[in-house]
Amino acid sequence: MSPRLRLYVPLALHILPTVIIGYAIVIPNGPIAGVNDHTIGFATTLIGTVATYHAGIRLALRRPAPTADHPSATEHPPVAVR
């Protein structure tokens, strides 16, 4: 498995059981069965989870790693407060 693909394993391990439990067990057996505001809202939260996770991975991969020359590459500059 490629290192980049391995970064998405935690997301898959969260999304797959959530979809299976939500759409196969909870929603059909509850009072919100069918396509309605609740099921669409549940789907949009899952889409938001995937988008947020993907954005976080992209941001983390873009950030420079600290090196011996610049150990503070991850530190933020001090903030001046008046």
C-alpha positions, 0 to 999 in steps of 0.5 A, spaced: 500 500 500 502 506 498 504 511 503 499 516 501 493 511 500 495 509 507 493 516 510 486 515 508 485 508 512 483 511 518 478 515 514 475 509 511 475 505 518 470 511 520 466 512 514 464 505 512 462 502 519 458 509 520 454 508 513 453 501 514 450 502 521 446 508 519 443 507 513 442 499 514 440 499 521 438 505 524 435 509 519 431 504 516 428 501 523 427 508 526 421 513 524 426 517 519 426 511 514 426 513 507 429 519 503 428 526 507 431 531 511 434 527 516 437 522 511 440 527 507 443 531 513 446 525 515 449 524 508 452 531 508 455 530 515 459 524 512 461 528 506 463 534 510 467 529 514 471 526 508 472 533 505 475 536 512 479 530 513 482 530 506 483 538 507 487 536 513 492 531 510 493 536 504 495 541 509 499 537 513 503 534 507 504 541 505 507 544 511 515 543 512 518 538 516 523 541 522 530 540 520 537 540 524 538 547 520 531 550 522 528 546 528 523 551 529 519 550 522 513 548 526 513 554 531 509 560 529 512 567 530 511 571 536 504 575 536 505 582 538 499 585 543 498 592 544 
